[in-house]
Amino acid sequence: MAHNAERLFWVIALVALFVTDPVAPPVLDLCVWKVAGLEACPGCGLGRGVAHLLDGHFGAAIASHPLSPFALAAIAGRIFNGRRPTT
């Protein structure tokens, strides 16, 4: 049951990224590093990069965050992996 909830979470997250405009200013910034006043966040741009990939803009995705294709592949793997997680 928990595995299905995780799949649903990731599907909703990808749909949310698909319907957002990655070049628009963020409405809500969830970056803990920025809230803490730190400048360099290793994850900033990852969501924008995945959104660009979902829109078919590979170059913009890499420019936003070089690891965005790997993040999308990992999320897709979590969604489509039919095996139950080990406990």
N, C-alpha and C positions, 0 to 999 in steps of 0.2 A: 504494500500500500504506500509506503514512504517513497518508494522508487517512482511510482506514478505521480506523486505530488512533486517530486523533483523534476520530472519530465514536463509537467504542466507549468511549473515555475519558469523553466528555460524557454518553453514555447511562448509564454506570455512576454518574457523579456525580449525575445527576438522579434515578436510582433510589434512591441513598443518601439524597438529600435528601427524597425522597418517603416513605421508610420511617422517617425520624427524626422525633422530636417537637420541633418548633421552640420550644416553651415550656419544655422540660426544660433543666436546667443542662448545659452542654457537658461531654462526657467528655474530649475532647481539644481544646484551643484552639490553633489553628495561626496565630494572629495575630502576626506578627513585631513589630508596633508595641507590643503589650502585653508581649511578651517583652522588648523594649527599654526598657520602663518608660514609654512614651508614653501619654498619656490619650486623645487624640482620633485615632481611626483612621478614615480615610475609607471603608473597606470593611466595617467591623464592622456586622453586621446583615444583610449582603447575602445570605448563605447562609440565614439564618432567613427573610428576606423571600421568597426563592425557594421555600423549603419551605412557607411559608404559602400562596403562590400555587398550588403543586401540590396543596394541601389545599383550595383554593377559597376562601381567606379573604383577599380583596383588601385590605380595610381594615387587617388585621393586617400584611400584607406591606408596605404603604406606611408604616405606623408603624415597622416594623423597619428599613426602608431605602427611601427614596423612589425609588431607581433599580432596585429589584428587578424590576419588570415589563420594563424595558429589558434587564436582564441575562438574564432568561429568554428574551426574544425573540432576543437575540444568540446564546445557546446553541442554541436551536431552529433558528436560521438556519444555524449551523455543522453541525448534525446533518442537516438536511433539504436542504441545498444540494447539488445533484447535480453541480455543476461541480468539476472538479479544481482545486486551488490552483495559482496561477501560480508558476513557479520563476525 
